Structures are given as C-alpha cells and as structure tokens.
Amino acid sequence: MNTEKKRFLGSLYIPLTLLVIMWVVKLVEWAFDMRFSWLGVHPLHADGLPGILLSPLLHGDINHLVANSVPFLVLATALFYFYREISVKVFLGIWLLSGIWIWFGGRGDSVHIGASSLIYGLSSFLFVSGLIRKDTRLAALALIVAFLYGSIVWGVFPDFFPKKNISWEGHLGGFVAGVILAFYYKRSGPQRKRYSWEFEEENDTAMDEEAYWNIKNRNSTS
C-alpha cells in the first residue's frame, strides 16, 4: 500500500466513524420507535448543554441524515487529508463553537439537531483557508468546495426558507466558526511551497535595508 493511499484511508477514519454513529443512532430510533432529539441543543436551557456535543449525531428523519451524509463525509475527509497537522483542532473547534453559538443564540422554543453546522463550518474553513494560504492545491480545493457546496450559503438566511424547519442558527454558527478558524490557523498546517528565488529576493531586500541604515548612520555621525 503506497503512502498516499495510507494517508487517504487515515483521513477517512474519523469522518466515516462519526457517520456510522449517526446512522446507528437513526437505525436504533427507527427499530425501537424512539427519538433522541431531546438530546439536541435547547438554547439557554441547562438540559440543552449536552446537545453542544451530541446534536451533530442526531437527525430528524432519514431524509435529513441522507442529505447530510455525503457532504459531511467529503468535506471532513478533505479536512483530515489536506490539513492533517491541525485537522483535529479545527474539527473540534467547529463542533464546539457552532454548538455554543446555537445554545446562546438559537431560537429558545426549538431543539436544534443535525450535522449541518459541521458541514457549513467545514465548507467555510476549506474555502477561506485555501484562499488565504496562496497554495495552488488548497486554492483548487477551495474552488471545488465553492462549486459543489457554494449554494448552501443561503441556508444562513432564514427568510429564504420560511416554511422549512431548519436550524439557520446552526448553519450561521458553523459558517462563522469555519471562517474564524481559517484565519486563526493560517500559519499552521500546510503552507505554500516557497521557491529559491523568493529567498534570494528576501536576502537582497534585507541587504539593501542594511546598507541604507549603514549609510544613514554614517552620515548622521559625520
């Protein structure tokens, strides 16, 4: 097994494990006619605090879970593959920040569940981070994310879906969390490859600045 294949399979492990858990939860609900939605985020209520950790694993129905499964798996795997060094920190950051956002700012009369907040967070992180790093591979990934999932940005505006029971607060919280983490970790993880001529230019610039200050100091003392 070559290195790239091992890296890909390693990147798939956490996202696939979480997706399996989501499906197991839904199948248990279906098989035993149970509902775990009460474990979601209930904003500003103590009973909703566990939902910060549990809500992404819960879904309203099979259609809800099916709609989230492929985007979550693709985006999470991309994060763990391309941002291996910081992937766990970013993933947990999106999970926690979006959940906390919902608990403080969500509609108090609703219980919020679903992995949509993670999908929005992963999308915004991959897009923004790919642009600010000026890396051709990551920029290409950012464009792919924008092409495949760019339309989901409308999910942060409740007026676009007035008759649908969606957690736009979770979408917005995930989106904002992804952007924040993209800037916070911009100097960590994969960096753009630098070429020898760039270092030469920096050295020339540093030498020019040093010569300038030497001349200026010499003139000031004469």
JOHUJO-V922480 format. One record per backbone hydrogen bond with DSSP energy under -1.0 kcal/mol. NH is the residue of the N-H (numbers start at 1). CO is the residue of the C=O. E is the energy in kcal/mol with one decimal. If there is no record, write none. Layout:
NH:CO:E  NH:CO:E
This chain:
6:2:-2.1  7:3:-2.5  8:4:-2.5  9:5:-2.6  10:6:-2.4  11:7:-2.1  12:8:-1.4  16:12:-2.5  17:13:-2.3  18:14:-2.4  19:15:-2.2  20:16:-2.4  21:17:-2.0  22:18:-2.3  23:19:-2.1  24:20:-2.7  25:21:-2.6  26:22:-2.0  27:23:-2.6  28:24:-2.5  29:25:-2.2  30:26:-2.2  31:27:-3.0  32:28:-2.3  34:29:-2.2  39:36:-2.3  40:37:-2.1  41:112:-2.3  44:103:-1.4  45:42:-1.8  48:45:-1.8  49:46:-1.4  52:49:-1.8  53:50:-1.2  54:50:-2.1  55:51:-2.5  57:54:-2.0  58:55:-1.7  65:61:-2.0  66:62:-3.1  67:63:-2.3  68:64:-1.2  69:65:-1.7  72:68:-2.2  73:69:-2.4  74:70:-2.7  75:71:-2.5  76:72:-2.5  77:73:-1.9  78:74:-2.1  79:75:-2.1  80:76:-2.3  81:77:-1.8  82:78:-2.7  83:79:-2.1  86:83:-1.1  87:83:-1.4  90:86:-2.6  91:87:-2.9  92:88:-2.7  93:89:-2.3  94:90:-2.7  95:91:-2.3  96:92:-2.8  97:93:-2.8  98:94:-2.0  99:95:-1.5  100:96:-2.8  101:97:-2.4  102:98:-2.2  103:99:-2.3  104:100:-2.2  105:101:-3.2  106:102:-2.6  110:107:-1.6  112:41:-2.6  114:55:-2.7  119:115:-2.0  120:116:-2.6  121:117:-2.1  122:118:-3.0  123:119:-2.3  124:120:-2.3  125:121:-2.3  126:122:-2.6  127:123:-2.2  128:124:-2.6  129:125:-2.7  130:126:-1.6  131:127:-1.4  132:128:-2.4  133:129:-1.5  139:135:-3.1  140:136:-2.2  141:137:-2.0  142:138:-2.3  143:139:-2.1  144:140:-2.1  145:141:-2.6  146:142:-2.3  147:143:-2.4  148:144:-2.8  149:145:-3.0  150:146:-1.4  152:149:-1.6  153:150:-1.5  154:151:-1.5  155:152:-2.3  156:153:-1.6  157:154:-1.6  160:157:-1.6  161:158:-1.3  164:161:-1.2  166:164:-1.7  168:166:-1.5  171:167:-1.8  172:168:-2.8  173:169:-2.7  174:170:-2.5  175:171:-2.4  176:172:-2.7  177:173:-2.3  178:174:-2.3  179:175:-1.8  180:176:-2.6  181:177:-2.4  182:178:-1.8  183:179:-1.7  184:180:-2.4  185:181:-2.2  186:183:-1.2  188:185:-1.6  198:195:-1.2  199:195:-1.2  200:196:-2.1  201:197:-2.0  202:198:-2.1  203:199:-2.4  204:200:-2.5  205:201:-2.5  206:202:-2.6  207:203:-2.4  208:204:-2.4  209:205:-2.4  210:206:-2.3  211:207:-2.4  212:208:-2.2  213:209:-2.3  214:210:-2.1  215:211:-2.3  216:212:-2.4  217:213:-2.6  218:214:-2.1  219:215:-2.4  220:216:-2.0  221:217:-1.4
